[in-house]
Amino acid sequence: MSFLSEKSELMQAARRAAELVCASDSVRVVSHYDADGLAAAGVVAESLRRMGKRFHLTIAHDLNGELVERLAQEKNDLTVFCDMGSGQLELIQKLGRIIICDHHKPEKMQQYLGDVVQINAHIFGIDGTYEASASTIAFVLAVAMSESNWDLCQIALAGAVGDRQGINGLRGLNREIAEEGARRAHVSESIGLNISGAAEKKISCVISESDDPFFCELSGEPEKTRDWLSGAKIKDVPFVELPEAKRRTLVSILAMRLLEQGARPEVAERLVGKRYLLKSLGGNGTDCEHMADLLNACGRSGKESFGVALCMNFPKYRKEAEALLDSYRKKVMEWVVRMNKEGIKEMKAIQYAAISDPSLAGTVMGLALNSFLNQEKPAIGISEQENKAKISSRGTRYLIGKGLDLAYALKVASESVGGYGGGHPIAAGATIPKEKAEEFLKKLDEIVDVQLHPFKDASEVKRQAEGGAGA
């Protein structure tokens, strides 16, 4: 059965949540600050605006006790949490009527908990890491509120792509929304070079500005990139203007370059793939990946309101968002280039580096891991702030297949030193006391080592036993 079918449990839960919205005079909305969280906030806020509902929106980095206490004092009719809430159920239940639109693993696998309606991907058999994001879950709520909200699928898909769920194509609920959105002429699909800017920029700009993937000795080096293209006898024009044979040649040599610098085969394979064009809302005819990049830059630059405004189709904020994206990309590129030159520290099962800016840490570690770091270990970024250290971790699907679960690992390791953490198996974060960083890393390394090498201890025991028997 389709997840979007009226008879599906997901849609039935969304309908029940929509009834709560209709019965409320005003709605409090709280969402996360990353691209997915901003898209989810935009979808919910625009839906409420169209209904004529009064609402108050807050974008937060964490759902902690201080924020919950402030919300409790407001005595809101209804609170909607996006991209958070399922991991903090005990903390937020005192707030009264609540709707949760989340895709993180929930504390409790129940749709209804007293006054809480929990619309969480995992409860409905959807993989929240790959098949549904907070924004696509929020979109289901928006459609349950009104069929006229189907145009908001453009923002929802940008959120999913921003959460890196578009790698190797959209799946699950995300895919259903994309297909129906295309049928309704809100989005269109095409096959193209899967690098930001490939549709309109010259190839030398696309490659030299690319951090996803990062091409060693080319990314961040426009002159070297132009010389490299000239040596390969490829014209410096937009990708779509190249003859088909030259397109294949370019993709092949870029793929070989990635493999030679240590990237996994799947990174090279996704150089070409499906891209989604947003027909109107928010993106104003832009590429879905570019809209996701704009939202991410707004969130990571402390200008969350610009991102939400884009989602709500206020085009005057587009210029400011583009400027933020340019600045953000330059900062990310500087860190990735630096890491490529200076290397990273390695332990038994993890690799880590200090990143002074916590808003860049997760992005930098993810890009470096996908492009050139040791592919057998997750990458951990540590950012010290006053008396705390922010932790951002990234894995790959390859490592997930070997048993990696960063959400569990960071939660346990951070709690062991008096901190807190969580997230997804492939990407998670934590906050710990700054002076406990070394102890945290040691504990994290132990946990990840067991996850990735579950039979190592048993093999060692067997080896020692066989050695003893032969003595």
N, C-alpha and C positions, 0 to 999 in steps of 0.2 A: 504494500500500500504506500502511496505517495505521502511524504511527510507533510505536504501542504493540503492533503485531502481534508475535507470537512470532518470526516470520520476518524482521522488520526488522533492519537492521544495528545500529540504536540499541539495541534490546532484546537482541540477541546480545552486544553489548559490555557492556551492563549485567549480563547473566547471568555473563559472565566475571569482571567486577568482584565480583559477589556471591559467587562461588566463593572469591575471595581473602579476602573478609570472613569467610566460614565457616571458612576454614583458619587464621585468625589468633586467637590467644589474647586479644589486646587490640588496640585500634585508636586511633590518634591522629587527631584531627579538627581541621583549621584552616580557618576561614572568615572572610569579610569582615564588616565591622560594619554595613553598611547593611541595609535591610529585606529585600532579596533574600538577602543573605548570612546574616542571622540565621534566615530561614525555611529556607534550605538546611541550615544547621547543625542546626536543630530537627528537620527531617525525618530527617536521618542519625542524630542522637543518639537520637531516639525509636525508630527502627528497631533500632538497636544495643541499646537498653535492653530492647526486647521480645524480642530474641534471647538476652538474658542475657549479652551481651558486655561486658567491661570497656572503658571508653573514657575518653579525656582530651581535652577540648575547649578550644581557644584561639580567641578572636575577635581578629582583627588588622586594623589600618588598612592595612598594607602587607605584602607578602611580600618582605622584604629579606634581605640577607646575614646580618645579626645573628640574625634569627629562624631562618633555615635552619641556621645553625651550632648554635644551641641544640637544634633538632630532631635534628641529626646526632649530638649527644652523648647523646641519649636512647636511641638504638638501638632504635627502635620496630619491632614486627612489620610494621605496615602504617600508612601515613599517607594520609588522605583530605583533599584540598584542595577546598573549595567556593568558587565565585565568584572563584577565583584559581588560578594554577598553569600555565595554558596559555601565558601570556606570560612565564613564568620557567622554562621546561623545563630549560635548561642549569644553572640555579642549583640546582634541587631534585633532579635525577636521582641525586645521590650518596646520597640518603636511603633507598635500597632499594626495597621494594615500595610503589607509589603508585597511588592512584586519583584522577583529576581529574574533578570535576563543574563544568564551566565553560561560559560562553556568550560569552566574549570571543574575538576573533580569535586563533587559536593560532599559535605560532611555526612549528609543523610540523603538517601536515594528515595525521597518522597516528594510528590508534586505539591501536596498540601500539608502545611504544618501550622495548625491554629489559624492565625490571620495572615499567614505567608503563602503566596502562590509562587512556587519555584519552577520557572521555565528554564531548565538546565538540559543541555544537549545530552549528557550522559544518561539521564533518567529515561530518555526516550530511545535509547539504543543508538545514539549518534556519537561518533568519535569527536570529542571537543577539541582535539589537537589538529585534526586534518579535515573534518567534514562540516564543522559549524563554528562560527565565531560568535562573540557577543553581539556584533552588529547584525548578523543574519538571524540570530534568535530574537533580537529586538524588532527586526523587520517582520517576523511572524506575528508578534504582538501588534505591530502597526497595521498589518493587513486584517487582523481580527477586529481592530477598531474601525477600519473602513477599507473597502476594496479600492477606493480612490487613492490609497497610499502605495499602490504598486510601483509608481515611479521612484519611490524611495529605495527600490532594489539596487539602484545605481550606487547609492551611498553605502548600503549594506555590503555589496560586493567589494567596494573599495576597502572597507574595513577588514573583510576576510583576507583580501590580498595583502593588506598592510600587516596582518598577523601571519604572513608567509604561508597561508593555506592554499595559495594558487600555484605553488611549486608542483610541476608535473601535471598541471591541470586541476580544476576545481572538482571536488568530490562531494558525495552525500547531499546534505541539505543545500550547501553552497551551489552545487551543480544544478539542482532542481530550480533554485531561484534564478540562476543565470539562464537556463533554458526557457523558463516561462517569461523572464524579463525580455529575452530576445524575441519570443513569440508576440509579446505585447509592444515590441518596437522601442523599448527603453534602453536596451543595450544591443551591441552587435559583436560578433566574434570574427577574428581573422587569425591567420598564421603569420608570424613574423619573428624578427630577431628579438629575443627576450632580454634586451638591455634597455634601461631607461633612456628615452630620447631617440631611439632608433627610427621612429616613424618620421621625424622631421629634421634631425640634425645630420651634419656630415659625419661620416664614419670615424674620422680622426677625433672629433669631439666626443662621439659616443664612447669610443674605447678609452680615450685618455681621461674622461670624466667618470668612467665606470668603476664603482666599488663593489658591485654585485652582478657578476663576479669581478674580482680584483685581478688584473693582469699584471704580473710582476714585470717591472721595467717599462711598462706602457701606461698603466693607470697613474695619473698625476704627472705624466710626461708628454704633453702635446707635441713637442718638436720631435721627440724620439718616435712617437706614434706615426706622425706624417712620414718620416723617413722609412719606417718599417713597412707602411702601406706602399710606398713608392718601390721599395725593394721587392715586394710581392706582386708588383704590377697591378695594383687595385686602385681605381680612381677614388679620390676623396669626395664622394657625393653621398647623399642619403641612401641607406641600404636598399630602399624600394626602387631606386633608379639604376641599380646595378643589373647587368644581364644575369639571367638565371645561373649560368655557369660560374660567373664571378661570385655570386652569392654563396653557392655551394663551396667554392674555394675558400672564401673568407671564413665561413663557419667551420670548415675543416681545420684550417690552420689555427684559428682561435681555440678550438677544442683541443688540438694537440698541445698548444701552449699551456692550457689549464692542466692537462694530465702531466706534463713534464714538470710543472711547479708543485705537484703533489695533490691537486684537487681530485676528488673521487669521480669516477666515470659518470655518475648521474648528474653532477654539476655541469660537465661538458655536454651531456645529452640534452639538457634543457636550454641550451643556447637558442634553440628555435622551438617555439610552442605557441599555444593559443594566447591571444591578447584580447582584451575586452574594451570596447569603446563605449563611453557613457554618452548618451545622445543629447542630454540637456541638463538635468538637475545637478547643481554643485560643480560638476566637472566641466559644464558648458562645452560638451563635445570633445573632451579630452580623454586620454588613455586612462584606463582604470588604475594601472600601476602608478601613473603620475599623480592621480588624485590621492592614492594611498601615501605616496611620498610627501605630498603637501601636508596631509593630516599629521603624519609622523613628525615632520619638521616643526609644525605648529606646537604639537604636544611637547616635544623634546626641547623646544626653545622657550618654554614658559608662556606661550601665546595661545593657550588652548581655546580662548574665545574666538580667535580667527578661524580655527578649524571647524568649530561648531557652526559659525556663521556661514562658512562655505557649504556645509552640509544642508543648511537651511536656505540655500540659494540666495545669499546676499553677495552678488558678484563684486561689489566694491572692495571686498577683502582679498580678492584674488591676487592683486599686485603685491600686497604686503606678504601674503603667504608664499608667493614665488621668491621674493627677496629672502625670506626666512629659509626657504629650501636651499637656495644658492649658498647662503652662509653656513647652514648646517652641513651640507655636503662637503664643503671645504674643510670644516673641522674634522669630519669623519675621515676624509681622505688623508689628512695629515697624520692622524693616529694610525691608520692602517699601513701607510707607507713607513712610518716609524717602526711599527711592529715587524714589518717585513724585513727591515734593515737590522734591527736590534735583537730580534728573536723574543722568546718567551720562556719563563721558568717552568720546568716540568717536574712532577712528582711521579709516583708509581702509576696512578690512574688518571690524574688530571693535569692540566697545564693552566697557568694563570699569569696575569699581568696587572700592574697597577694602572688604573685609568683615572686621572684626576677629576674628570667631569662625569658624574653618574648618569647624566642624560645621554651620554654617548657610549657608555660601557657595553651594554648589551648588543647594540648595533655593531660596534667595532669587533667584539669577540666573535659574533656570528659570521661577519663577513670574512674575517681572517681565517676562521676555522673552515669555512666552505672553500676558501681559495688556496691556502698554502700551509696552514699549520698541520701538526701531527693529526692524522685522521683517526687514530685509535684512542684519542682522549678528548673529553669535553673541554671547552675553554671557559675559564672563570675570570671575570673582571672584578677588581676590588677598587672601590672609590671611598676614600676617607673623608668624613665631614664632621668637624668638631669632635664629639666623643663617640661617634658612630662610624661604622663602615657599611656601605651599601654593596651588596653582592649581586652581580648579574652573570648568569651562566647560559651557555648555549651548547646544544648537542647537534647531532645529525640523525637522519632516518636510519642510516647505517648503524650508528651506535644504539639507537632505540631497539633495533632488531637484535642487538647483542645483549640487551637487558637493561640499558641505561634508563633510569627514571630520576631526572633532576628534581622534579617536584618533591618526591619523597626524600631524596638525598639532602636537599637544602633545608627542608623542614626539620629533619632529625638533627642534622649537623648544627643548624642555627640554634635550635632549642637547647642543645647540649651545652651551649655557651651563654645562655640567657637571652637569645635573640628570637626572631621569628622569620618564617619564610614559606614559600610554596610557589605554585604555578603549574606548568605543564611538564610532562616527561622530557620534552625537547628544549624547553626554555623556562627558567625559573629564576626567582630572585629572593633575596633575604636581607635583613638588617641585623647587625650584631654590634656588640660593644667593640670599639676600635682596638682596644688592648687585647682582645680575644681572637684577633685575625689569624694568628699562627696556629692556635689551638683548633680553630674552626677548620682551617685548610687541612690539617692533619686528620681530623674526624671525617671530613668530606672525602678525602682521598681514600680512607679505609672503606667507607660505604660504597663509593663508586667502584673500587677495586673488586669488591664482592659481587656487585651487580654485573660487571663486565667479565669477571673470571670466576664464576660460581663453583667451578670444579677444581680450581687451582689448589685449594687446601687439601681436598680429597686426594688429588694426584700426588701431592707432596707426601702425604701420609703413606700412600701406597708405595711410592718410591723408596721411602725410608724403611718400610716394612720389608720390601724385597731386598734391599741392601742388607738389612739385618739378618734375613734368612740365609743369604748367601755367604755371610761371614763365617 
